[in-house]
């Protein structure tokens, strides 16, 4: 008799555990749906765009530096 009650209690606990587990899973899904997530493909695309933008910025910075040097040389020659 006590074994039957214990068995029934264990069965109920397992069922309650499954319900709690499902509730937690559902709550986690709802929370994740609210996050601003992107797909791996979109992430990779943005990484590539950022890489190209950085390369372009580096080229422009080099060009500005060369132009500044040329301007400084021209100003120095005009002063002489």
mmCIF file of the N, C-alpha and C atoms, coordinates in Angstrom:
data_MODEL
# 
_entry.id   MODEL 
# 
loop_
_atom_site.group_PDB 
_atom_site.id 
_atom_site.type_symbol 
_atom_site.label_atom_id 
_atom_site.label_alt_id 
_atom_site.label_comp_id 
_atom_site.label_asym_id 
_atom_site.label_entity_id 
_atom_site.label_seq_id 
_atom_site.pdbx_PDB_ins_code 
_atom_site.Cartn_x 
_atom_site.Cartn_y 
_atom_site.Cartn_z 
_atom_site.occupancy 
_atom_site.B_iso_or_equiv 
_atom_site.pdbx_formal_charge 
_atom_site.auth_seq_id 
_atom_site.auth_comp_id 
_atom_site.auth_asym_id 
_atom_site.auth_atom_id 
_atom_site.pdbx_PDB_model_num 
ATOM 1   N N  . UNK A 1 1  ? 0.824  -1.195 0.000   1.00 0.00 ? 1  UNK A N  1 
ATOM 2   C CA . UNK A 1 1  ? 0.000  0.000  0.000   1.00 0.00 ? 1  UNK A CA 1 
ATOM 3   C C  . UNK A 1 1  ? 0.867  1.257  0.000   1.00 0.00 ? 1  UNK A C  1 
ATOM 4   N N  . UNK A 1 2  ? 1.844  1.331  0.897   1.00 0.00 ? 2  UNK A N  1 
ATOM 5   C CA . UNK A 1 2  ? 2.734  2.491  0.960   1.00 0.00 ? 2  UNK A CA 1 
ATOM 6   C C  . UNK A 1 2  ? 3.560  2.585  -0.316  1.00 0.00 ? 2  UNK A C  1 
ATOM 7   N N  . UNK A 1 3  ? 3.932  1.434  -0.863  1.00 0.00 ? 3  UNK A N  1 
ATOM 8   C CA . UNK A 1 3  ? 4.699  1.423  -2.106  1.00 0.00 ? 3  UNK A CA 1 
ATOM 9   C C  . UNK A 1 3  ? 3.859  1.987  -3.241  1.00 0.00 ? 3  UNK A C  1 
ATOM 10  N N  . UNK A 1 4  ? 2.579  1.658  -3.250  1.00 0.00 ? 4  UNK A N  1 
ATOM 11  C CA . UNK A 1 4  ? 1.686  2.196  -4.276  1.00 0.00 ? 4  UNK A CA 1 
ATOM 12  C C  . UNK A 1 4  ? 1.555  3.708  -4.161  1.00 0.00 ? 4  UNK A C  1 
ATOM 13  N N  . UNK A 1 5  ? 1.428  4.194  -2.939  1.00 0.00 ? 5  UNK A N  1 
ATOM 14  C CA . UNK A 1 5  ? 1.328  5.645  -2.726  1.00 0.00 ? 5  UNK A CA 1 
ATOM 15  C C  . UNK A 1 5  ? 2.621  6.336  -3.144  1.00 0.00 ? 5  UNK A C  1 
ATOM 16  N N  . UNK A 1 6  ? 3.744  5.719  -2.795  1.00 0.00 ? 6  UNK A N  1 
ATOM 17  C CA . UNK A 1 6  ? 5.032  6.291  -3.175  1.00 0.00 ? 6  UNK A CA 1 
ATOM 18  C C  . UNK A 1 6  ? 5.174  6.303  -4.699  1.00 0.00 ? 6  UNK A C  1 
ATOM 19  N N  . UNK A 1 7  ? 4.770  5.227  -5.332  1.00 0.00 ? 7  UNK A N  1 
ATOM 20  C CA . UNK A 1 7  ? 4.827  5.136  -6.787  1.00 0.00 ? 7  UNK A CA 1 
ATOM 21  C C  . UNK A 1 7  ? 3.942  6.209  -7.429  1.00 0.00 ? 7  UNK A C  1 
ATOM 22  N N  . UNK A 1 8  ? 2.747  6.398  -6.883  1.00 0.00 ? 8  UNK A N  1 
ATOM 23  C CA . UNK A 1 8  ? 1.822  7.411  -7.395  1.00 0.00 ? 8  UNK A CA 1 
ATOM 24  C C  . UNK A 1 8  ? 2.407  8.808  -7.200  1.00 0.00 ? 8  UNK A C  1 
ATOM 25  N N  . UNK A 1 9  ? 3.025  9.040  -6.055  1.00 0.00 ? 9  UNK A N  1 
ATOM 26  C CA . UNK A 1 9  ? 3.636  10.342 -5.768  1.00 0.00 ? 9  UNK A CA 1 
ATOM 27  C C  . UNK A 1 9  ? 4.771  10.623 -6.741  1.00 0.00 ? 9  UNK A C  1 
ATOM 28  N N  . UNK A 1 10 ? 5.607  9.646  -6.999  1.00 0.00 ? 10 UNK A N  1 
ATOM 29  C CA . UNK A 1 10 ? 6.707  9.819  -7.962  1.00 0.00 ? 10 UNK A CA 1 
ATOM 30  C C  . UNK A 1 10 ? 6.175  10.127 -9.357  1.00 0.00 ? 10 UNK A C  1 
ATOM 31  N N  . UNK A 1 11 ? 5.110  9.437  -9.738  1.00 0.00 ? 11 UNK A N  1 
ATOM 32  C CA . UNK A 1 11 ? 4.506  9.666  -11.047 1.00 0.00 ? 11 UNK A CA 1 
ATOM 33  C C  . UNK A 1 11 ? 3.975  11.097 -11.153 1.00 0.00 ? 11 UNK A C  1 
ATOM 34  N N  . UNK A 1 12 ? 3.320  11.573 -10.100 1.00 0.00 ? 12 UNK A N  1 
ATOM 35  C CA . UNK A 1 12 ? 2.803  12.947 -10.094 1.00 0.00 ? 12 UNK A CA 1 
ATOM 36  C C  . UNK A 1 12 ? 3.925  13.965 -10.148 1.00 0.00 ? 12 UNK A C  1 
ATOM 37  N N  . UNK A 1 13 ? 5.010  13.703 -9.423  1.00 0.00 ? 13 UNK A N  1 
ATOM 38  C CA . UNK A 1 13 ? 6.159  14.613 -9.449  1.00 0.00 ? 13 UNK A CA 1 
ATOM 39  C C  . UNK A 1 13 ? 6.784  14.679 -10.838 1.00 0.00 ? 13 UNK A C  1 
ATOM 40  N N  . UNK A 1 14 ? 6.866  13.534 -11.502 1.00 0.00 ? 14 UNK A N  1 
ATOM 41  C CA . UNK A 1 14 ? 7.407  13.516 -12.856 1.00 0.00 ? 14 UNK A CA 1 
ATOM 42  C C  . UNK A 1 14 ? 6.523  14.323 -13.808 1.00 0.00 ? 14 UNK A C  1 
ATOM 43  N N  . UNK A 1 15 ? 5.224  14.183 -13.652 1.00 0.00 ? 15 UNK A N  1 
ATOM 44  C CA . UNK A 1 15 ? 4.296  14.943 -14.501 1.00 0.00 ? 15 UNK A CA 1 
ATOM 45  C C  . UNK A 1 15 ? 4.424  16.435 -14.234 1.00 0.00 ? 15 UNK A C  1 
ATOM 46  N N  . UNK A 1 16 ? 4.510  16.797 -12.966 1.00 0.00 ? 16 UNK A N  1 
ATOM 47  C CA . UNK A 1 16 ? 4.665  18.216 -12.616 1.00 0.00 ? 16 UNK A CA 1 
ATOM 48  C C  . UNK A 1 16 ? 5.992  18.747 -13.153 1.00 0.00 ? 16 UNK A C  1 
ATOM 49  N N  . UNK A 1 17 ? 7.038  17.935 -13.084 1.00 0.00 ? 17 UNK A N  1 
ATOM 50  C CA . UNK A 1 17 ? 8.338  18.335 -13.622 1.00 0.00 ? 17 UNK A CA 1 
ATOM 51  C C  . UNK A 1 17 ? 8.259  18.592 -15.115 1.00 0.00 ? 17 UNK A C  1 
ATOM 52  N N  . UNK A 1 18 ? 7.513  17.747 -15.822 1.00 0.00 ? 18 UNK A N  1 
ATOM 53  C CA . UNK A 1 18 ? 7.345  17.931 -17.266 1.00 0.00 ? 18 UNK A CA 1 
ATOM 54  C C  . UNK A 1 18 ? 6.587  19.218 -17.562 1.00 0.00 ? 18 UNK A C  1 
ATOM 55  N N  . UNK A 1 19 ? 5.576  19.512 -16.754 1.00 0.00 ? 19 UNK A N  1 
ATOM 56  C CA . UNK A 1 19 ? 4.806  20.742 -16.943 1.00 0.00 ? 19 UNK A CA 1 
ATOM 57  C C  . UNK A 1 19 ? 5.695  21.955 -16.706 1.00 0.00 ? 19 UNK A C  1 
ATOM 58  N N  . UNK A 1 20 ? 6.469  21.920 -15.626 1.00 0.00 ? 20 UNK A N  1 
ATOM 59  C CA . UNK A 1 20 ? 7.370  23.037 -15.315 1.00 0.00 ? 20 UNK A CA 1 
ATOM 60  C C  . UNK A 1 20 ? 8.409  23.188 -16.425 1.00 0.00 ? 20 UNK A C  1 
ATOM 61  N N  . UNK A 1 21 ? 8.936  22.073 -16.892 1.00 0.00 ? 21 UNK A N  1 
ATOM 62  C CA . UNK A 1 21 ? 9.932  22.104 -17.958 1.00 0.00 ? 21 UNK A CA 1 
ATOM 63  C C  . UNK A 1 21 ? 9.344  22.730 -19.227 1.00 0.00 ? 21 UNK A C  1 
ATOM 64  N N  . UNK A 1 22 ? 8.127  22.338 -19.572 1.00 0.00 ? 22 UNK A N  1 
ATOM 65  C CA . UNK A 1 22 ? 7.470  22.917 -20.752 1.00 0.00 ? 22 UNK A CA 1 
ATOM 66  C C  . UNK A 1 22 ? 7.202  24.403 -20.555 1.00 0.00 ? 22 UNK A C  1 
ATOM 67  N N  . UNK A 1 23 ? 6.781  24.784 -19.369 1.00 0.00 ? 23 UNK A N  1 
ATOM 68  C CA . UNK A 1 23 ? 6.535  26.203 -19.089 1.00 0.00 ? 23 UNK A CA 1 
ATOM 69  C C  . UNK A 1 23 ? 7.821  27.011 -19.221 1.00 0.00 ? 23 UNK A C  1 
ATOM 70  N N  . UNK A 1 24 ? 8.916  26.475 -18.696 1.00 0.00 ? 24 UNK A N  1 
ATOM 71  C CA . UNK A 1 24 ? 10.202 27.173 -18.807 1.00 0.00 ? 24 UNK A CA 1 
ATOM 72  C C  . UNK A 1 24 ? 10.644 27.276 -20.265 1.00 0.00 ? 24 UNK A C  1 
ATOM 73  N N  . UNK A 1 25 ? 10.453 26.207 -20.995 1.00 0.00 ? 25 UNK A N  1 
ATOM 74  C CA . UNK A 1 25 ? 10.824 26.208 -22.415 1.00 0.00 ? 25 UNK A CA 1 
ATOM 75  C C  . UNK A 1 25 ? 10.006 27.263 -23.173 1.00 0.00 ? 25 UNK A C  1 
ATOM 76  N N  . UNK A 1 26 ? 8.715  27.319 -22.898 1.00 0.00 ? 26 UNK A N  1 
ATOM 77  C CA . UNK A 1 26 ? 7.854  28.313 -23.556 1.00 0.00 ? 26 UNK A CA 1 
ATOM 78  C C  . UNK A 1 26 ? 8.259  29.733 -23.179 1.00 0.00 ? 26 UNK A C  1 
ATOM 79  N N  . UNK A 1 27 ? 8.556  29.953 -21.907 1.00 0.00 ? 27 UNK A N  1 
ATOM 80  C CA . UNK A 1 27 ? 8.979  31.287 -21.461 1.00 0.00 ? 27 UNK A CA 1 
ATOM 81  C C  . UNK A 1 27 ? 10.293 31.679 -22.130 1.00 0.00 ? 27 UNK A C  1 
ATOM 82  N N  . UNK A 1 28 ? 11.198 30.727 -22.267 1.00 0.00 ? 28 UNK A N  1 
ATOM 83  C CA . UNK A 1 28 ? 12.479 31.001 -22.917 1.00 0.00 ? 28 UNK A CA 1 
ATOM 84  C C  . UNK A 1 28 ? 12.274 31.338 -24.390 1.00 0.00 ? 28 UNK A C  1 
ATOM 85  N N  . UNK A 1 29 ? 11.402 30.609 -25.066 1.00 0.00 ? 29 UNK A N  1 
ATOM 86  C CA . UNK A 1 29 ? 11.114 30.893 -26.475 1.00 0.00 ? 29 UNK A CA 1 
ATOM 87  C C  . UNK A 1 29 ? 10.539 32.292 -26.651 1.00 0.00 ? 29 UNK A C  1 
ATOM 88  N N  . UNK A 1 30 ? 9.622  32.675 -25.781 1.00 0.00 ? 30 UNK A N  1 
ATOM 89  C CA . UNK A 1 30 ? 9.021  34.012 -25.859 1.00 0.00 ? 30 UNK A CA 1 
ATOM 90  C C  . UNK A 1 30 ? 10.100 35.075 -25.643 1.00 0.00 ? 30 UNK A C  1 
ATOM 91  N N  . UNK A 1 31 ? 10.963 34.858 -24.664 1.00 0.00 ? 31 UNK A N  1 
ATOM 92  C CA . UNK A 1 31 ? 12.033 35.820 -24.383 1.00 0.00 ? 31 UNK A CA 1 
ATOM 93  C C  . UNK A 1 31 ? 12.996 35.930 -25.554 1.00 0.00 ? 31 UNK A C  1 
ATOM 94  N N  . UNK A 1 32 ? 13.359 34.804 -26.137 1.00 0.00 ? 32 UNK A N  1 
ATOM 95  C CA . UNK A 1 32 ? 14.288 34.825 -27.265 1.00 0.00 ? 32 UNK A CA 1 
ATOM 96  C C  . UNK A 1 32 ? 13.661 35.495 -28.486 1.00 0.00 ? 32 UNK A C  1 
ATOM 97  N N  . UNK A 1 33 ? 12.368 35.306 -28.657 1.00 0.00 ? 33 UNK A N  1 
ATOM 98  C CA . UNK A 1 33 ? 11.691 35.948 -29.792 1.00 0.00 ? 33 UNK A CA 1 
ATOM 99  C C  . UNK A 1 33 ? 11.727 37.466 -29.680 1.00 0.00 ? 33 UNK A C  1 
ATOM 100 N N  . UNK A 1 34 ? 11.827 37.976 -28.474 1.00 0.00 ? 34 UNK A N  1 
ATOM 101 C CA . UNK A 1 34 ? 11.846 39.429 -28.271 1.00 0.00 ? 34 UNK A CA 1 
ATOM 102 C C  . UNK A 1 34 ? 13.223 40.027 -28.512 1.00 0.00 ? 34 UNK A C  1 
ATOM 103 N N  . UNK A 1 35 ? 14.269 39.199 -28.518 1.00 0.00 ? 35 UNK A N  1 
ATOM 104 C CA . UNK A 1 35 ? 15.623 39.703 -28.723 1.00 0.00 ? 35 UNK A CA 1 
ATOM 105 C C  . UNK A 1 35 ? 15.849 40.053 -30.192 1.00 0.00 ? 35 UNK A C  1 
ATOM 106 N N  . UNK A 1 36 ? 16.646 41.094 -30.439 1.00 0.00 ? 36 UNK A N  1 
ATOM 107 C CA . UNK A 1 36 ? 16.922 41.484 -31.818 1.00 0.00 ? 36 UNK A CA 1 
ATOM 108 C C  . UNK A 1 36 ? 18.013 40.597 -32.436 1.00 0.00 ? 36 UNK A C  1 
ATOM 109 N N  . UNK A 1 37 ? 17.679 39.360 -32.741 1.00 0.00 ? 37 UNK A N  1 
ATOM 110 C CA . UNK A 1 37 ? 18.638 38.410 -33.283 1.00 0.00 ? 37 UNK A CA 1 
ATOM 111 C C  . UNK A 1 37 ? 18.620 38.450 -34.802 1.00 0.00 ? 37 UNK A C  1 
ATOM 112 N N  . UNK A 1 38 ? 19.762 38.118 -35.399 1.00 0.00 ? 38 UNK A N  1 
ATOM 113 C CA . UNK A 1 38 ? 19.851 38.033 -36.855 1.00 0.00 ? 38 UNK A CA 1 
ATOM 114 C C  . UNK A 1 38 ? 20.342 36.642 -37.225 1.00 0.00 ? 38 UNK A C  1 
ATOM 115 N N  . UNK A 1 39 ? 20.117 36.269 -38.457 1.00 0.00 ? 39 UNK A N  1 
ATOM 116 C CA . UNK A 1 39 ? 20.573 34.965 -38.924 1.00 0.00 ? 39 UNK A CA 1 
ATOM 117 C C  . UNK A 1 39 ? 22.091 34.987 -39.109 1.00 0.00 ? 39 UNK A C  1 
ATOM 118 N N  . UNK A 1 40 ? 22.678 33.812 -39.172 1.00 0.00 ? 40 UNK A N  1 
ATOM 119 C CA . UNK A 1 40 ? 24.124 33.712 -39.401 1.00 0.00 ? 40 UNK A CA 1 
ATOM 120 C C  . UNK A 1 40 ? 24.486 34.326 -40.740 1.00 0.00 ? 40 UNK A C  1 
ATOM 121 N N  . UNK A 1 41 ? 23.624 34.121 -41.739 1.00 0.00 ? 41 UNK A N  1 
ATOM 122 C CA . UNK A 1 41 ? 23.873 34.681 -43.069 1.00 0.00 ? 41 UNK A CA 1 
ATOM 123 C C  . UNK A 1 41 ? 23.912 36.208 -43.021 1.00 0.00 ? 41 UNK A C  1 
ATOM 124 N N  . UNK A 1 42 ? 22.931 36.808 -42.341 1.00 0.00 ? 42 UNK A N  1 
ATOM 125 C CA . UNK A 1 42 ? 22.903 38.268 -42.221 1.00 0.00 ? 42 UNK A CA 1 
ATOM 126 C C  . UNK A 1 42 ? 24.128 38.767 -41.448 1.00 0.00 ? 42 UNK A C  1 
ATOM 127 N N  . UNK A 1 43 ? 24.502 38.049 -40.405 1.00 0.00 ? 43 UNK A N  1 
ATOM 128 C CA . UNK A 1 43 ? 25.680 38.428 -39.621 1.00 0.00 ? 43 UNK A CA 1 
ATOM 129 C C  . UNK A 1 43 ? 26.932 38.391 -40.500 1.00 0.00 ? 43 UNK A C  1 
ATOM 130 N N  . UNK A 1 44 ? 27.099 37.305 -41.265 1.00 0.00 ? 44 UNK A N  1 
ATOM 131 C CA . UNK A 1 44 ? 28.267 37.185 -42.145 1.00 0.00 ? 44 UNK A CA 1 
ATOM 132 C C  . UNK A 1 44 ? 28.285 38.288 -43.191 1.00 0.00 ? 44 UNK A C  1 
ATOM 133 N N  . UNK A 1 45 ? 27.108 38.633 -43.712 1.00 0.00 ? 45 UNK A N  1 
ATOM 134 C CA . UNK A 1 45 ? 27.015 39.720 -44.690 1.00 0.00 ? 45 UNK A CA 1 
ATOM 135 C C  . UNK A 1 45 ? 27.469 41.038 -44.071 1.00 0.00 ? 45 UNK A C  1 
ATOM 136 N N  . UNK A 1 46 ? 27.012 41.304 -42.862 1.00 0.00 ? 46 UNK A N  1 
ATOM 137 C CA . UNK A 1 46 ? 27.391 42.552 -42.184 1.00 0.00 ? 46 UNK A CA 1 
ATOM 138 C C  . UNK A 1 46 ? 28.886 42.578 -41.854 1.00 0.00 ? 46 UNK A C  1 
ATOM 139 N N  . UNK A 1 47 ? 29.450 41.433 -41.505 1.00 0.00 ? 47 UNK A N  1 
ATOM 140 C CA . UNK A 1 47 ? 30.891 41.355 -41.241 1.00 0.00 ? 47 UNK A CA 1 
ATOM 141 C C  . UNK A 1 47 ? 31.672 41.706 -42.503 1.00 0.00 ? 47 UNK A C  1 
ATOM 142 N N  . UNK A 1 48 ? 31.240 41.176 -43.641 1.00 0.00 ? 48 UNK A N  1 
ATOM 143 C CA . UNK A 1 48 ? 31.912 41.460 -44.911 1.00 0.00 ? 48 UNK A CA 1 
ATOM 144 C C  . UNK A 1 48 ? 31.786 42.942 -45.279 1.00 0.00 ? 48 UNK A C  1 
ATOM 145 N N  . UNK A 1 49 ? 30.619 43.504 -45.089 1.00 0.00 ? 49 UNK A N  1 
ATOM 146 C CA . UNK A 1 49 ? 30.430 44.936 -45.358 1.00 0.00 ? 49 UNK A CA 1 
ATOM 147 C C  . UNK A 1 49 ? 31.342 45.772 -44.467 1.00 0.00 ? 49 UNK A C  1 
ATOM 148 N N  . UNK A 1 50 ? 31.428 45.413 -43.208 1.00 0.00 ? 50 UNK A N  1 
ATOM 149 C CA . UNK A 1 50 ? 32.288 46.139 -42.278 1.00 0.00 ? 50 UNK A CA 1 
ATOM 150 C C  . UNK A 1 50 ? 33.756 46.025 -42.689 1.00 0.00 ? 50 UNK A C  1 
ATOM 151 N N  . UNK A 1 51 ? 34.180 44.825 -43.120 1.00 0.00 ? 51 UNK A N  1 
ATOM 152 C CA . UNK A 1 51 ? 35.568 44.639 -43.551 1.00 0.00 ? 51 UNK A CA 1 
ATOM 153 C C  . UNK A 1 51 ? 35.881 45.538 -44.749 1.00 0.00 ? 51 UNK A C  1 
ATOM 154 N N  . UNK A 1 52 ? 34.988 45.563 -45.740 1.00 0.00 ? 52 UNK A N  1 
ATOM 155 C CA . UNK A 1 52 ? 35.216 46.404 -46.916 1.00 0.00 ? 52 UNK A CA 1 
ATOM 156 C C  . UNK A 1 52 ? 35.210 47.882 -46.549 1.00 0.00 ? 52 UNK A C  1 
ATOM 157 N N  . UNK A 1 53 ? 34.339 48.266 -45.637 1.00 0.00 ? 53 UNK A N  1 
ATOM 158 C CA . UNK A 1 53 ? 34.268 49.661 -45.205 1.00 0.00 ? 53 UNK A CA 1 
ATOM 159 C C  . UNK A 1 53 ? 35.562 50.074 -44.507 1.00 0.00 ? 53 UNK A C  1 
ATOM 160 N N  . UNK A 1 54 ? 36.091 49.193 -43.675 1.00 0.00 ? 54 UNK A N  1 
ATOM 161 C CA . UNK A 1 54 ? 37.360 49.499 -42.993 1.00 0.00 ? 54 UNK A CA 1 
ATOM 162 C C  . UNK A 1 54 ? 38.503 49.633 -43.991 1.00 0.00 ? 54 UNK A C  1 
ATOM 163 N N  . UNK A 1 55 ? 38.519 48.764 -45.003 1.00 0.00 ? 55 UNK A N  1 
ATOM 164 C CA . UNK A 1 55 ? 39.560 48.864 -46.029 1.00 0.00 ? 55 UNK A CA 1 
ATOM 165 C C  . UNK A 1 55 ? 39.452 50.192 -46.781 1.00 0.00 ? 55 UNK A C  1 
ATOM 166 N N  . UNK A 1 56 ? 38.238 50.556 -47.126 1.00 0.00 ? 56 UNK A N  1 
ATOM 167 C CA . UNK A 1 56 ? 38.024 51.818 -47.843 1.00 0.00 ? 56 UNK A CA 1 
ATOM 168 C C  . UNK A 1 56 ? 38.429 53.004 -46.975 1.00 0.00 ? 56 UNK A C  1 
ATOM 169 N N  . UNK A 1 57 ? 38.088 52.958 -45.700 1.00 0.00 ? 57 UNK A N  1 
ATOM 170 C CA . UNK A 1 57 ? 38.468 54.024 -44.778 1.00 0.00 ? 57 UNK A CA 1 
ATOM 171 C C  . UNK A 1 57 ? 39.989 54.141 -44.676 1.00 0.00 ? 57 UNK A C  1 
ATOM 172 N N  . UNK A 1 58 ? 40.679 53.009 -44.609 1.00 0.00 ? 58 UNK A N  1 
ATOM 173 C CA . UNK A 1 58 ? 42.140 53.032 -44.534 1.00 0.00 ? 58 UNK A CA 1 
ATOM 174 C C  . UNK A 1 58 ? 42.734 53.667 -45.788 1.00 0.00 ? 58 UNK A C  1 
ATOM 175 N N  . UNK A 1 59 ? 42.180 53.326 -46.975 1.00 0.00 ? 59 UNK A N  1 
ATOM 176 C CA . UNK A 1 59 ? 42.669 53.933 -48.218 1.00 0.00 ? 59 UNK A CA 1 
ATOM 177 C C  . UNK A 1 59 ? 42.419 55.444 -48.224 1.00 0.00 ? 59 UNK A C  1 
ATOM 178 N N  . UNK A 1 60 ? 41.243 55.860 -47.763 1.00 0.00 ? 60 UNK A N  1 
ATOM 179 C CA . UNK A 1 60 ? 40.930 57.293 -47.722 1.00 0.00 ? 60 UNK A CA 1 
ATOM 180 C C  . UNK A 1 60 ? 41.830 58.030 -46.733 1.00 0.00 ? 60 UNK A C  1 
ATOM 181 N N  . UNK A 1 61 ? 42.101 57.404 -45.597 1.00 0.00 ? 61 UNK A N  1 
ATOM 182 C CA . UNK A 1 61 ? 43.009 58.040 -44.627 1.00 0.00 ? 61 UNK A CA 1 
ATOM 183 C C  . UNK A 1 61 ? 44.399 58.212 -45.220 1.00 0.00 ? 61 UNK A C  1 
ATOM 184 N N  . UNK A 1 62 ? 44.883 57.209 -45.951 1.00 0.00 ? 62 UNK A N  1 
ATOM 185 C CA . UNK A 1 62 ? 46.191 57.325 -46.609 1.00 0.00 ? 62 UNK A CA 1 
ATOM 186 C C  . UNK A 1 62 ? 46.182 58.450 -47.636 1.00 0.00 ? 62 UNK A C  1 
ATOM 187 N N  . UNK A 1 63 ? 45.093 58.542 -48.394 1.00 0.00 ? 63 UNK A N  1 
ATOM 188 C CA . UNK A 1 63 ? 44.997 59.586 -49.415 1.00 0.00 ? 63 UNK A CA 1 
ATOM 189 C C  . UNK A 1 63 ? 44.979 60.974 -48.778 1.00 0.00 ? 63 UNK A C  1 
ATOM 190 N N  . UNK A 1 64 ? 44.228 61.132 -47.686 1.00 0.00 ? 64 UNK A N  1 
ATOM 191 C CA . UNK A 1 64 ? 44.176 62.421 -46.989 1.00 0.00 ? 64 UNK A CA 1 
ATOM 192 C C  . UNK A 1 64 ? 45.563 62.783 -46.472 1.00 0.00 ? 64 UNK A C  1 
ATOM 193 N N  . UNK A 1 65 ? 46.260 61.799 -45.928 1.00 0.00 ? 65 UNK A N  1 
ATOM 194 C CA . UNK A 1 65 ? 47.611 62.069 -45.411 1.00 0.00 ? 65 UNK A CA 1 
ATOM 195 C C  . UNK A 1 65 ? 48.545 62.525 -46.540 1.00 0.00 ? 65 UNK A C  1 
ATOM 196 N N  . UNK A 1 66 ? 48.461 61.873 -47.696 1.00 0.00 ? 66 UNK A N  1 
ATOM 197 C CA . UNK A 1 66 ? 49.302 62.280 -48.830 1.00 0.00 ? 66 UNK A CA 1 
ATOM 198 C C  . UNK A 1 66 ? 48.936 63.690 -49.294 1.00 0.00 ? 66 UNK A C  1 
ATOM 199 N N  . UNK A 1 67 ? 47.652 63.998 -49.344 1.00 0.00 ? 67 UNK A N  1 
ATOM 200 C CA . UNK A 1 67 ? 47.232 65.331 -49.758 1.00 0.00 ? 67 UNK A CA 1 
ATOM 201 C C  . UNK A 1 67 ? 47.690 66.394 -48.761 1.00 0.00 ? 67 UNK A C  1 
ATOM 202 N N  . UNK A 1 68 ? 47.613 66.069 -47.473 1.00 0.00 ? 68 UNK A N  1 
ATOM 203 C CA . UNK A 1 68 ? 48.080 67.024 -46.455 1.00 0.00 ? 68 UNK A CA 1 
ATOM 204 C C  . UNK A 1 68 ? 49.577 67.268 -46.594 1.00 0.00 ? 68 UNK A C  1 
ATOM 205 N N  . UNK A 1 69 ? 50.331 66.207 -46.864 1.00 0.00 ? 69 UNK A N  1 
ATOM 206 C CA . UNK A 1 69 ? 51.779 66.367 -47.049 1.00 0.00 ? 69 UNK A CA 1 
ATOM 207 C C  . UNK A 1 69 ? 52.081 67.203 -48.291 1.00 0.00 ? 69 UNK A C  1 
ATOM 208 N N  . UNK A 1 70 ? 51.343 66.943 -49.369 1.00 0.00 ? 70 UNK A N  1 
ATOM 209 C CA . UNK A 1 70 ? 51.557 67.717 -50.597 1.00 0.00 ? 70 UNK A CA 1 
ATOM 210 C C  . UNK A 1 70 ? 51.212 69.179 -50.365 1.00 0.00 ? 70 UNK A C  1 
ATOM 211 N N  . UNK A 1 71 ? 50.154 69.445 -49.632 1.00 0.00 ? 71 UNK A N  1 
ATOM 212 C CA . UNK A 1 71 ? 49.752 70.819 -49.330 1.00 0.00 ? 71 UNK A CA 1 
ATOM 213 C C  . UNK A 1 71 ? 50.806 71.504 -48.460 1.00 0.00 ? 71 UNK A C  1 
ATOM 214 N N  . UNK A 1 72 ? 51.319 70.775 -47.477 1.00 0.00 ? 72 UNK A N  1 
ATOM 215 C CA . UNK A 1 72 ? 52.355 71.349 -46.615 1.00 0.00 ? 72 UNK A CA 1 
ATOM 216 C C  . UNK A 1 72 ? 53.616 71.662 -47.422 1.00 0.00 ? 72 UNK A C  1 
ATOM 217 N N  . UNK A 1 73 ? 53.991 70.791 -48.344 1.00 0.00 ? 73 UNK A N  1 
ATOM 218 C CA . UNK A 1 73 ? 55.174 71.039 -49.183 1.00 0.00 ? 73 UNK A CA 1 
ATOM 219 C C  . UNK A 1 73 ? 54.941 72.253 -50.076 1.00 0.00 ? 73 UNK A C  1 
ATOM 220 N N  . UNK A 1 74 ? 53.752 72.382 -50.612 1.00 0.00 ? 74 UNK A N  1 
ATOM 221 C CA . UNK A 1 74 ? 53.441 73.525 -51.476 1.00 0.00 ? 74 UNK A CA 1 
ATOM 222 C C  . UNK A 1 74 ? 53.485 74.820 -50.672 1.00 0.00 ? 74 UNK A C  1 
ATOM 223 N N  . UNK A 1 75 ? 52.964 74.786 -49.452 1.00 0.00 ? 75 UNK A N  1 
ATOM 224 C CA . UNK A 1 75 ? 53.011 75.973 -48.596 1.00 0.00 ? 75 UNK A CA 1 
ATOM 225 C C  . UNK A 1 75 ? 54.447 76.349 -48.237 1.00 0.00 ? 75 UNK A C  1 
ATOM 226 N N  . UNK A 1 76 ? 55.279 75.329 -47.984 1.00 0.00 ? 76 UNK A N  1 
ATOM 227 C CA . UNK A 1 76 ? 56.696 75.575 -47.656 1.00 0.00 ? 76 UNK A CA 1 
ATOM 228 C C  . UNK A 1 76 ? 57.418 76.168 -48.852 1.00 0.00 ? 76 UNK A C  1 
ATOM 229 N N  . UNK A 1 77 ? 57.126 75.704 -50.054 1.00 0.00 ? 77 UNK A N  1 
ATOM 230 C CA . UNK A 1 77 ? 57.776 76.244 -51.250 1.00 0.00 ? 77 UNK A CA 1 
ATOM 231 C C  . UNK A 1 77 ? 57.309 77.670 -51.520 1.00 0.00 ? 77 UNK A C  1 
ATOM 232 N N  . UNK A 1 78 ? 56.050 77.973 -51.212 1.00 0.00 ? 78 UNK A N  1 
ATOM 233 C CA . UNK A 1 78 ? 55.529 79.316 -51.441 1.00 0.00 ? 78 UNK A CA 1 
ATOM 234 C C  . UNK A 1 78 ? 56.163 80.300 -50.480 1.00 0.00 ? 78 UNK A C  1 
ATOM 235 N N  . UNK A 1 79 ? 56.506 79.846 -49.291 1.00 0.00 ? 79 UNK A N  1 
ATOM 236 C CA . UNK A 1 79 ? 57.114 80.727 -48.294 1.00 0.00 ? 79 UNK A CA 1 
ATOM 237 C C  . UNK A 1 79 ? 58.555 81.049 -48.655 1.00 0.00 ? 79 UNK A C  1 
ATOM 238 N N  . UNK A 1 80 ? 59.210 80.136 -49.373 1.00 0.00 ? 80 UNK A N  1 
ATOM 239 C CA . UNK A 1 80 ? 60.639 80.354 -49.724 1.00 0.00 ? 80 UNK A CA 1 
ATOM 240 C C  . UNK A 1 80 ? 60.800 81.341 -50.795 1.00 0.00 ? 80 UNK A C  1 
# 
